[in-house]
Amino acid sequence: MRGNNNFFIIFSGDRGKYWESDKVNRQIIKDAFKAQNIPFKTVQGVYRHALGGKTVHEQSYVVHAKHEHVVLELATKTGQESVLFVDSDSNARLIFLDNNKVLRLGGKFKVIPKEDALKLYAYTHDTDNDLYYGVV
């Protein structure tokens, strides 16, 4: 999941509860990437909702950070709350789009065993390679 210079962004187009809008958002994102020849990888973002602890699965996209302006535009357009940036040292930070607040996540974004991923509040599943990633 590492792009050139090992610096990437993960974000979703899903809103979690509105299936029809999720399909539209996914198409908007894929069309924009294809129109601008931006390579991307589709992964599964998973997190536990703060209210009630329900597990939410979202189709997410991994994109090289040099396309930050496109990602931020698409994330805003599709109503996303935040975007995950991972730097070349595997440090992760969550950027909240409504107020630009930065939440630095402790640990490193790396491959972890499935059992460990399932214990985390949030993780990424590369379904093509059946690899689990988390910040630990």
NULOKE-334946 format. One record per residue (C-alpha): x, y, z. Coordinates in pm, whole numbers, plus 32768, in hexadecimal, padded with zeros to 4 digits. Example, Ala and Ser with C-alpha at 12.3 -4.5 7.8 and 13.67 -1.06 7.14 Angstrom:
84CE7E3E830C 85577F9682CA 
! end
This chain:
800080008000 812980E37FE7 813981DE7ECD 8263829D7E44 832C83377F61 8264825D8053 816C8374809C 7FFA833B8069 7E98839B80C4 7D7382B98119 7C10833A8104 7AB082BC80CA 799083307FF4 7891827280C3 77A9831281BD 775781C48261 75DE81D48270 75738252811C 75B381358028 753E81ED7EEE 7616831D7F36 773C82367F81 772081A07E24 771182FD7D8B 783983757E5B 790982457DFB 78C8828B7C8C 791D83FE7CB2 7A6983A37D53 7AC882967C56 7A6583727B2F 7B3584937BB5 7C6683B57BEA 7C47831C7A90 7C0F846E79E5 7D4F84F47A85 7E1783B07A5D 7E4183927BD5 7E9B82317C42 7DDD81B47D71 7D9F80787E36 7C4E80197EC5 7C537F94802A 7B5A7F5D8143 7B5E805B825D 7ACC7FD783A2 7A80809084E4 79A080758611 789F818A8622 78C182618759 774D824187A3 76F080DD87F1 7834803D877E 77A27FC48633 78AF7F54853D 78A7801A83F8 79487F9F82B4 799180A281A9 7A2680868050 7B5E815A8063 7C7181C97F78 7DEA81DB7F9A 7E8782F17ECC 7FE583867EBB 7FFB84C47F89 806685937E5C 7EF3858B7DFF 7E8C86297F4A 7DCD87467EA6 7CF486527DDF 7CBA85737F0D 7C5486967FEB 7B6987187EE0 7AC885C17EB3 7AB4857D8028 7A0686C9805D 791D86917F35 78B7853A7FB7 787C85B6811B 799F851181CC 79F4856B8330 7B698524831D 7C8E84AA824A 7DB383D482C0 7F138440825B 8038834D8287 819883D78261 82D7832D81EA 832382BE8350 81C9821A836E 814E83238460 7FD9835D8437 7F0A8493846E 7D9884C98442 7D2F861783AC 7BCB868583F9 7B40874082CD 7A488825837C 7B4B88D28458 7CA1885483DB 7CE587C18533 7E0486C9852C 7DFE85928604 7F5284E8860E 7F2083778645 801F82D28729 80E681B58695 812F8153852F 804480F58412 80AE7F9483BD 80437E338367 7FB97D7D8496 7F1A7C2884D1 7DA47C178494 7D677BC18603 7E147D05866C 7D5A7DD38569 7C0B7D5885E8 7C607DDE8743 7CA87F3E86C5 7BB1805F86B2 7C0A80878540 7CD37FC8843D 7CFF7F9F82C6 7CCE7E57820F 7D7C7E2780C1 7C857D26803D 7D527CDD7F01 7E747C5B7FD1 7DB27C098111 7E977CEB81DD 7E2B7DB5830C 7EC17F078365 7EA37FCB84A4 7F4F80D9856C 800880298684 
! end
